[in-house]
């Protein structure tokens, strides 16, 4: 399938009736279905997904279109949203420890590459924190520096271990046994599609 057909197919999955008067709509996106503006159309479709949960097929079509246009970050974001459509969304405000107090001395990519461990509450039989792995996407920033504060999205390796999280709950990030950062859960949403087997 070619890029325009992928974008067109994705745009048809967005419910027009769910848009408010200030929201982008499919009609806004259709204005950019020319070869010179496919990247703009893709970006607008990605933004439509921020307001309302959209189906897995929407994000898969956008991911394929982004890959065909060789837009690596957009493709990674759309694949991330595929994961969220299947497993749900966890958003938190993360504050990293400053470099002088932490193992991390350099910024890390905000595009879902880092997969740190998290203390989300449960303990091991010996009473130690039981740490769970989750990928981390930094919203609206290409990277995150030591000492910074940002809203992040988490993609747990084992989503069933994270179902107890609630907004306002504090969790800690670990890259080794020490605390690398502290996060406060802002939003937990159930998946919009059943998880793939």
Secondary structure, 3 states (H helix, E strand, C coil): CCHHHHHHHHHCCCCHHHCCCCCCCHHHHHCCCCHHHHHHHHHHHHHHHHHCCCCHHHHHHHHHHHHHCCCHHHHHHHHHHHHHHHHCEEEEEEEECCHHHCCCCCCEECECCCCCEEEEEEECCCCCEEEEEEEEEECCCCEECCCCEEEEEEEECCHHHHCCCCCCCEEEEECCCCEEEEEEEEEEECCCCCCCC
